[in-house]
Amino acid sequence: MIYVFKTSVDNQTKFESASALLNQLLPESKWNFDLEDCDNILRIDSELNAVELLQNNTVFECIELE
């Protein structure tokens, strides 16, 4: 399933922290950030429920987009 989130990841430091978390929580998934987008979009292709896994993370803010 494809998930799309608006995030607070807007610089390299936040990207590195978010990357470490995503690699840990979603090791078999594909994901990418579009930091040129005004909403700093995160797209995740995962068979796991990414919304559930990311909803209470303390590394970055993310809101699922529909």
C-alpha contacts under 8 A as a table, 3 or more apart, distances in Angstrom:
res1	aa1	res2	aa2	distance
1	M	44	I	8.00
1	M	45	D	5.61
1	M	46	S	5.49
1	M	47	E	5.88
2	I	43	R	6.94
2	I	44	I	5.60
2	I	45	D	4.54
2	I	46	S	6.54
3	Y	43	R	5.67
3	Y	44	I	5.06
3	Y	45	D	6.45
3	Y	46	S	7.85
3	Y	50	A	7.08
3	Y	51	V	7.74
3	Y	64	E	7.27
3	Y	65	L	7.92
4	V	41	I	6.84
4	V	42	L	5.74
4	V	43	R	4.63
4	V	44	I	6.51
4	V	64	E	5.84
4	V	65	L	5.57
4	V	66	E	7.45
5	F	41	I	5.62
5	F	42	L	5.10
5	F	43	R	6.51
5	F	62	C	5.75
5	F	63	I	5.16
5	F	64	E	4.28
5	F	65	L	5.32
6	K	39	D	5.15
6	K	40	N	5.92
6	K	41	I	4.93
6	K	42	L	6.50
6	K	62	C	5.43
6	K	63	I	5.13
6	K	64	E	6.40
6	K	65	L	6.66
7	T	39	D	6.34
7	T	40	N	5.41
7	T	41	I	6.09
7	T	42	L	6.77
7	T	60	F	6.95
7	T	61	E	5.37
7	T	62	C	4.28
7	T	63	I	6.48
8	S	39	D	7.83
8	S	40	N	6.72
8	S	60	F	5.86
8	S	61	E	5.21
8	S	62	C	6.65
9	V	14	K	5.32
9	V	15	F	5.83
9	V	18	A	7.51
9	V	35	L	7.45
9	V	40	N	6.17
9	V	60	F	6.52
9	V	61	E	7.71
10	D	14	K	6.69
10	D	15	F	7.27
10	D	35	L	6.20
10	D	40	N	6.38
11	N	14	K	5.54
11	N	15	F	6.12
11	N	35	L	7.93
12	Q	15	F	4.89
12	Q	16	E	6.14
13	T	16	E	5.25
13	T	17	S	6.42
14	K	17	S	5.14
14	K	18	A	5.99
14	K	59	V	7.92
14	K	60	F	7.42
15	F	18	A	5.09
15	F	19	S	5.90
16	E	19	S	5.05
16	E	20	A	6.30
17	S	20	A	5.31
17	S	21	L	6.45
17	S	59	V	6.72
18	A	21	L	5.12
18	A	22	L	6.07
18	A	59	V	6.33
18	A	60	F	6.62
19	S	22	L	5.10
19	S	23	N	6.01
20	A	23	N	5.24
20	A	24	Q	6.23
21	L	24	Q	5.09
21	L	25	L	6.07
21	L	59	V	7.60
22	L	25	L	5.16
22	L	26	L	5.46
22	L	27	P	7.31
23	N	26	L	5.39
23	N	27	P	4.92
24	Q	27	P	5.75
25	L	53	L	7.02
26	L	29	S	5.33
26	L	46	S	7.51
26	L	48	L	7.52
26	L	50	A	7.79
28	E	46	S	7.45
29	S	44	I	7.02
29	S	45	D	5.80
29	S	46	S	4.77
29	S	47	E	7.41
30	K	44	I	5.82
30	K	45	D	5.12
30	K	46	S	6.63
31	W	42	L	7.07
31	W	43	R	5.44
31	W	44	I	4.24
31	W	45	D	6.09
32	N	42	L	5.71
32	N	43	R	5.45
32	N	44	I	6.72
33	F	40	N	6.65
33	F	41	I	5.53
33	F	42	L	4.42
33	F	43	R	6.42
34	D	37	D	5.66
34	D	40	N	5.51
34	D	41	I	5.05
34	D	42	L	6.44
35	L	38	C	7.45
35	L	39	D	7.74
35	L	40	N	4.55
35	L	41	I	6.64
36	E	40	N	6.70
37	D	40	N	5.19
37	D	41	I	6.45
38	C	41	I	7.96
44	I	50	A	7.48
46	S	49	N	7.25
46	S	50	A	7.04
49	N	52	E	5.53
49	N	53	L	6.45
50	A	53	L	5.01
50	A	54	L	6.00
51	V	54	L	5.38
51	V	55	Q	5.80
51	V	64	E	7.10
52	E	55	Q	5.53
53	L	56	N	7.40
53	L	57	N	7.78
54	L	57	N	5.33
54	L	62	C	7.55
55	Q	62	C	7.41
57	N	60	F	6.77
57	N	61	E	7.65
58	T	61	E	7.54
